[in-house]
Amino acid sequence: MPFTGPLEDRIAIREVMETYAYGVMTKNAEVWAATWAEDSYWALPEYPDLGGFEGKKAIVEAWIGSMDAYGLDNMTKPMVYLANPGRIEVDGDKAVATTFTIEIYEHPETRETIFTNGHYEDELARIDGNWVFTRREYRIFHERR
């Protein structure tokens, strides 16, 4: 089963995924940052120039920089970012999940519109009563220009 563990925890984890998406869509760094643990890791192997980021501070700084480069209508609007859980497996205060994503944005150099379907393989932990990402690794399924 792709959804295991207490329903209450799975709903809370889904809300972390959706809060992350809300942070992207509103370009709200404070909201987005709240989804990460202090010692988390963000892996972006599909983007060799970015690679990965260790620790919440580095992750948030990198994200703020990317939100300045990725958007729509010549950066007057945020990128479109939608997230949907494919699995959530809770084991005590730890969980693994898959988050499917749809992104629409303008390429920062060419300004062509990019449509990307991808997924995150996620690890989460309950810290001080709140679920947060401890690791996210992003992969692209399909991209269309």
Residue, then its C-alpha position, 0 to 999 in steps of 0.5 A: m500500500p502506498f499510504t500507510g501509518p496513522l491517517e492523522d500523520r498522513i494528512a499532516i504530511r500532505e499539508v507539508m507538501e501543500t504548504y511547500a507548493y503554496g510557498v512557491m506559488t506565493k513566493n513566500a520564503e517564510v512559509w516555504a522555509a517552514t517545511w524544512a528541518e534545520d539539518s535537511y538536504w535538497a537534492l536536484p540531480e536533474y540540474p547539475d549546475l545546482g546539485g544539492f544543498e545542505g542545511k535549511k539556511a543554504i536551502v532557503e537561500a538557494w530557493i530565494g535566488s531561484m524564485d528571482a529567476y523562475g516565474l511567468d510573464n517576464m517575472t511579474k508572476p510566480m511560477v505555477y507549482l502544483a503538488n500531489p502525493g503519490r505515497i506517504e508511508v509513516d513509521g513512528d516519527k519518520a516517513v517517506a513519501t513521493t510527491f508528484t509535481i507540475e511546474i510551469y515557468e519561463h526559462p530564465e535565459t530564453r524566456e520560453t515557457i517550460f512545462t515540467n512534470g516531476h517527482y520528489e522522493d521525500e524523507l520527513a521527520r516529526i520534530d517538536g510535533n511538526w512534520v518537516f522534510t529532512r531530504r527531498e530529491y527531485r527528478i523530471f518525468h517529462e518536460r515540454r517547451 
